[in-house]
């Protein structure tokens, strides 16, 4: 019980901006090193793995496409959790964490769509098809871009946080649609082959490189995410100091 209490207090303490900045300063170098090592291992396994008898060397695109697609969904899920924290519990860092996740999620979604098109041309004979999975992923990209645009368009931070949080929570309905679209509709996109009942359907020769790249992409996401939160905290603190200095100067002039 004492261990759980200490863990709870430690997590709660990270919601304080100053403590989170200190935590980020210690964790980012370690995460960056781990990310670099993970990518070296992942790239080595991806290049050393055998080519597929049907897809040939094109199968190596999947080692980037699949992790990027996973991270696009994970990022929006994390963003939704922070949006709930911002809207319901008013956590100090929840709005910041939700705000900075959108550009990262948009980047991973864009990578997933581009690499999917590169794979689709030789496999399907087309760069793009409007099937359920691809269309819902494209909608996810538009949602990310829309959230970024709204954050930049609304100057008042409290109103921007409230509007953004509501849109993020409403938009979460698209995540299960993306996940289960291949099961609900007849699409060109292959069904789930890793996270499925009965275990992965991917041969182990391709599974290890894929999982290694998934670890690398996940480590990259959290490295960039924590760094982005820290930078946003610094930015807001600087703006607050500038406004305070401006008000102080105005009082002196009066």
C-alpha positions, 0 to 999 in steps of 0.5 A, a space after each residue: 500500500 505504501 508503494 502504491 501511495 508513493 507511486 500515486 503521489 509521484 505521478 500526481 506531482 508530475 502534473 505540476 509544471 516545475 516538477 515535470 520540467 525537472 523530470 523531463 530534463 532527466 528523462 529526455 537524454 535517457 529516452 533519446 539514447 534508447 530511441 537511437 539504439 532502438 532504431 539502429 537495432 530495428 533498421 538492422 533487423 529490417 535490412 537483414 530480414 528475408 524478403 517476402 515471396 509475394 511482396 519482395 523487398 516492398 515488404 520492408 515498407 511495412 516496418 515503417 508503415 505499421 509502427 507509424 499507423 500504430 503511433 497515430 492511433 496511440 497519440 490520439 488516445 493519449 491526447 483524448 485522455 489529456 483532453 478529459 483531464 483538462 475538461 473535467 479535472 483541470 489538471 495543470 499540464 493536461 491542456 499542454 499535453 493535449 495541445 502538443 500531441 496534435 502535431 506529432 500525431 499528424 506527422 505519424 499519420 502522414 508517414 503512415 499514409 505516404 508509406 501506405 501509398 508507396 506500398 499500395 502502388 506495386 501491390 494494389 496497382 493504385 496509390 490510393 483507394 477510398 476504402 474504409 481504413 484509408 478513408 478513416 485514416 485520412 479523416 484522422 489526419 484532417 482532425 489533427 490538422 484541424 486541432 492544430 489550426 484551432 489552437 493557433 486561431 484562438 488567442 485566449 488560452 482557456 477558451 482554446 483549451 475548452 474548445 480543443 478538448 471537446 473536439 478531441 473527445 468527440 473525434 475519438 469516435 474515429 479511433 475504433 472505426 479505424 481499428 475495426 474498419 477492416 472487420 466491419 466493411 469489405 476493404 482492400 486493406 488486410 485485416 489485423 495480423 499482429 494484435 488479434 485473437 489467436 496470436 500474430 499471423 505474421 511469420 516470425 522472420 518478419 515479426 521481430 523486425 516489425 516489433 523492433 521498429 514499433 519499439 523504436 517509433 514508440 520511444 521516439 514518440 515519447 521522447 518528442 512528446 515529453 520534450 514538446 510538453 517541456 518546451 510549451 511549459 517554458 513558452 507559457 512561462 515566458 509569455 506570463 513573465 513578459 505580460 507581468 513585466 508589461 503590466 509593471 511597466 504600465 503601472 510605473 508610467 501611471 
